[in-house]
Amino acid sequence: MLKLGVLASGRGSNFQSIIESTENGCLKGKAEIAVLIVDKEEAFARKRARNHGIAEVWLNPKDSPTKDAYFERIRDELNARAVDLVVLAGFMRIVRKPLIDAFPNRIMNIHPALLPAFPGLHAQQQAVDYGVRVSGCTVHFVDEGMDTGPVIIQSAVPVAPDDTEETLSARILTEEHRIYPEAIRLYAEGRLSVENRKVNIAAARTPQSGFTNPLPGN
Ligand code: GAR
C-alpha cells in the first residue's frame, strides 16, 4: 500500500477528496494517508484529519532558522513515517531543495489553472482578468520552480463572460477533486514515468479487457 504524506495550508478540500478516495473511491486498497503536515496552526485541514483518525502535525516555519531548514524538518517527519509520495494540497509555499532531493519525482501538486498559464497565487483571478475562454487545473510533479514541474493530468473548464474569481474557482475545484485522486492512483499503480520533463502514463492491463485508457474521464 502506497503511503501518502499530505502537506496543506488551509481549507483542505482536496485533502478531503483524497481521504474519501482512500476510504471508498479509486485509492481504496492502493494508498493510505500516513500523515498530514500543515504550516499554519489554524489550518482547517487538521480537523478533517482528526475526523478520519489521520495523524496530523503542525510544523511552525518560525521554529526553523532558514527556509531550507524548514523543509529539512518536513523531510524528516515524512521519512519517519515511511512516506512514499508527498501530496501538496493547497500548500502555499515553494518547496525547497532538501525536500525535492529527498523525493525526486515523488512530490505532486495541484494548481488551479492550465499550466504553464497563470502560475502562482490567485490563478483563477488571473484567468478572469486575462479574459481566457478556457481554464482548468493541473496535477504536476514538483521541481524547484513555482508550478513548473512535469504535467501529469489536466482538466479544462469553460470560463463564462460573467465569471468572478469565486464562480470560476468553484467550477475548477470540482475538477480538482476528480483528477487529483486519479493522478495519485496512476502513481500507486506504478504507471507514471518521467523522461525529459514529459510524464508517460502506461496503459493498465485488466484481466478481462486487455488495455484500458489511462486518462480519467475517457
Ligand atoms: C486549490 O484550489 C488548489 O488548487 C490551490 O489552492 C486551493 C486549495 O484548496 N493551490 C494553489 O494555488 C497552489 N499554487 P483546498 O485547501 O480546499 O484544497
Boltz pocket constraint, residues with backbone or C-beta under 6 A from the ligand:
constraints:
  - pocket:
      binder: B
      contacts: [[A, 8], [A, 10], [A, 11], [A, 12], [A, 13], [A, 14], [A, 15], [A, 89], [A, 90], [A, 91], [A, 92], [A, 110], [A, 111], [A, 112], [A, 120], [A, 121], [A, 122], [A, 123], [A, 147], [A, 173], [A, 176]]
      max_distance: 6.0
